[in-house]
């Protein structure tokens, strides 16, 4: 039986990859710092947990052991991280590093995390320019993409069979930052209206963890050195994402589609790209990759998980990322003003 090791494998991507590889007949080891985070379903299906800190070279070497047919690195963010793995690549049949579409830059140097939104002018291929490699704080807006590029190059320069996968906005069961909560919470709170800026037209390509896992499965059987985009077969707009979530939860809000210059403090979503951000999947498809499904077809497990989760496991109200999307007071002001206006006109 072929052995796969998934580094940082207890999150949405590692979980989906482990489930797919187990179904494909692989022997799967999942690493992480805390065994309490190991999904019970993975253990029940035969995956083993190895306590290992990805940033500790000795623990990394111990986790890989005498070698592996496949290593999926879900927590490689810097050139230093890559450097710890490079000496071990000779004992690995195929290595997959999870990178990000955040490495891409438009022709003015703007990227997904820059102050000025990028305009890629069409679907982004793997040959598209990236930000320059760099170091520093990889958790910062400017540092994330630069560090990812540096990590990619360190692995590719090894000459070993390393596949770099560049997903976009990842969704899936167990996501650390479930962006779809922006709509799911509204449904669970019984909000009567859904506000969407720019008429909900924003597109920032989504990537289902299960679709990413399918691509991992594909490249696992085809070792080589390459870079591949990973995204859902469709590129839904914010409005389409909202409707998919609403449909799963049986929520039927009034859709208030706002123009850019109207009530700008409400209606924001994580997919509000003024210029569509869409990944070209031609190279992945040519390799034989088959998506599991569209966004709407793959998002259900995550939404059902959010709807039934312990409140302690859900995003906190004071989380600055999510707080910006839940301006209920201003939404209510808008609705009250509209009611008043309608009553005066009667």
N, C-alpha and C positions, 0 to 999 in steps of 0.2 A: 504494500500500500504506500502511495506517495505521501510524503509529509509536508505540510504547510505550516508555517509559523506566521502569525499575524501580530505585528508589533503595535501595541496600543489598540487591542482588538475588542474592547468592551463598549465602544461607542457605536453610533449608527452605521458607519461604514464597515468597521471591523465585524460587527455583529452580522450584517448582511453578507459580507464576504465569507465568514465562517459557515453560516447556514448554507450558502450556495456550494462551497467546497465540500462540506460534509455530504450534501445531497449528491455531489458528483463522485463520491467515493474516496475522498481524501482523508488522511489522518491529520487532525487539526489541533495545533497548540495556540492558545491565545495568551498574550502577555499583558500585564498591567501592574499597577502599583498596589492595588487593593482587591483581594479576591471577592470582597463583598459586592463589587461592581460587576462581577461575572453574571451575565444573564442566565437564569436557571434553564431556559430552553436549550442553550448551547451545551451546557453540562449534561442535560438529559439526553441530548442527541449524540454525545460521545466526545465533545471537545474537552480538552484539558486546559486548566489555567496554570500559568507559570508566573509567579511573582517576580517582576523584573522592571527596573527603572530604565527607560530607553536612553537616558542621558548618562548612564553608568556603563562604561565600556566593558568591565568585567561581567556585569550582570547580562549585558547584551550578548556577549560571547557564550555565556553559560546557557542562555535561552535557546540559542541556535544550536548549541551542542556540536555534535560531529558533522552537522550539515543539514541541509533541507533542500527539498526539490523546489520549494517556492517560499519566498518571504514577501509578505505584504506589509509595507511600512506606512502606517496611518498617522504617525506622529513624528515625521521628519520635517523640521521647519527651517533648519539652518545648515550652513556648510559644516559646522562643527558636528552636528548630528550625523550628517552624511559621512564625515570623516571617521566616525566610530564604526560605521558599517562597512566601509570600503575594504579593510583588511580581511573581512569575512566573506566577501563576495565570491571568492574562488571555491568555496564549499557550498555555494547555493546555485541550484540549477537555473532559477529565474527569479529576479527581484522586481517587485512593483512598488514604486513610490507614489503616494497620493500627494499630488501638488495642487494647483489651483488655477482657475482662469484669471485670478488676480494678478498673475505675472504679465498679462498682455497689456501693452500700451498702444494708444492710437498714435497717429503721426505727429501729434503735438506733444506727445509724452504723457498724456493723461491716462489714468488707469481706473479700475473699479473703486479704488479707495482714495482717489485724489479729490481735492476740493472742487475741481472742474470735472464734470462728468465726461467720460470718453465718448468719442463718436468713431466707431470702427468702420462705418461706411458699408457694412454688410456682414455676412457670416464670417467668423474668425477661424482661420485654419491654423494648424500647428506651426506653419512657417511665419506667422505674423510676428512682428517685432515684440520684444518684451521690455520690461524695465531693466535697468542695469543691475547686475548682481551687487549685493551689499550685505552689510551685517548690522549690528546694533539691535534695537528692540524689535523682535519679530511680531510682537503684539501691537505695534503701532501701525497707523494707517499707511505711512510711507515705508515702514520697515518690513511689512508682511511680504509683499510681492518680491522685494529685493532679496530678502533672505531665502525665499522659495527658489528663486532663480539660481542663487549661489548653491543651494542644496542640490538642485537638479544637475548643475554643471559638474559638481564634485563627483556625483555618482556616474554620470556619463563619461567623464574623463578617465574612469577606471578601465574602460574597454570591456567590461563585463556585460552580460545580457541583462540590462536594466531597462524596464519600461516605465516611463513617466506618464502618469494619468492626470489630466487637468479637468476636474469637474467644475461645475458652476454652483449655484445655490443648492446645497444638498438638503434633501428631506428624507425622513425615514423614521422608523420605530427606534426610540431611544436617542433621538437627536439632542445634542447638548443645547442647541439654540433652535428650537422648532419655530421657524418663522411663521408657519401657518397658524400659530397661536394668535396672531394678530386678528384673524377672522374667527377662529374657534372660540376664543374667549368672549367675543361679542355675541356669538350664538348662545353660549352657555349663560351669559349674563342677561339674555333675553332682550338685547337692544332692538329697537323697532326699525332702525335705519342703518344703512351701510353707506358711509361717505367714502368716496374715492376721488383723489386728486387726479387731474389730467384725464378725467373720464375713465379711469382705470385702464388706460391704454399702455402703461409702462410694461416693458418686457425685459426681464433679466433672467436668462435661461435657467431652468431648474434641472437638478440631477437627482433622481431617485437613488437611494443607497442600493436598492436591489438591481437597478440598471448598471450602476457602477460595479456591483458584484458580478453581474453577468459578463462585463468586459474583463474583469480580473480573471474570471474563469476561462475566457477566450485566450488571453495572453499567456495564462499559465501553461497552456498546451502548445504555445508557440513562442518559446524563449527568443529574445532578440533585444537589440538596443533601438529604442524608438520613443517618440512622444505622441500621445493620443489624447484627443479631447474626449470628454465623457459628459453626456447630458441626456435628457429625456428626448424621445423622438419628436415630440412637439415642443414648442416654446410658448407656453401660455402667458397671456397678459395678466395683470393684477386682477382685472375683472373676472377673467376665466378661472383664476385660482380661487377667488372669493366664492364664485358660484359652485365650484367643485366641493369646497369645504362646507358651504351652506347645504348643499344637497345631501352630503353624508350625515349631517346633524339634523336635517329636517328643519332648517332655519329659513324663513321666508321674509327677509327684511325688505324694506323699501330701498331701492338703490338710488342714491343721490350722487350723480356723476358731475363733478365740479370741473369747471375750466381752470386753467392754471392760475388765473388772476382772481379767483373767487374763494374766499374763506381759506386762505392758504395754510392756516394753522391746523386744519383738520383734513382728514382724507389721505394722510401719508401712509405708505406701505413699504416693505423692504424691496419691492420690485419696481420702484419709481424711476427707472432709467429714462431720461428724456430722449435718448437715442437707443434703439433696440440693441441689446447685447445677446447675441446668438452664436453658439459654437457650431462650427461645421463638423459633422460627424462622418464625413466620407471615408477618412482613413480607418476609423474604427470599424465601420461597416464592411470595408473591403477586406478586413482581416477575418471576417466571419462572425463578428459580434451581432447578437440578436437582442434587442431591448426586451425587457420583461413586459413593459407596457408604457402608456402615456402617463402624464402627470396625474390626471384624474383616476386612472386605473391603478396607480401605485401608491397614492397618498392615503388611502383609507386606513391601513393599520396604524399609521401615525395619529390620525385624527381620532380614531376610536381609543387609542392609548391616552391621548390628551383629555378626552371626555371622561375617562374613567380613572384617571390617575389620582393618587393621593395628593392633595393640595400642596403638601411639602415638596413634592417632586416637580411641581409646575414652575414656570418662570415667576419670579417675585415681582410684585407691583412696583418696587423701587429699583428694579433692574433698569439702568439708564437706556439700554438698547430698546427695550419694549415700551418704556414709559412714554416715549415720543409718539407712539402710535395709538395711545389710549386717552385722547383728550375729550373725555366724555362731557365735562362742563361746557366747553365751547360747542360741542355738537348739540347739547341740550339748548343752549342759547339760540342757535340757528333754528332748531325745530320750534322753540317757543315763539320766536319772532315770525316764523312762517305761519304758525297757527293764528297769531294775532292779526297778521296781514290778511289772512283768509277770512277771519271773522269780521274785519272791518269792511271787506268787500261784499259781504253778504247783505 
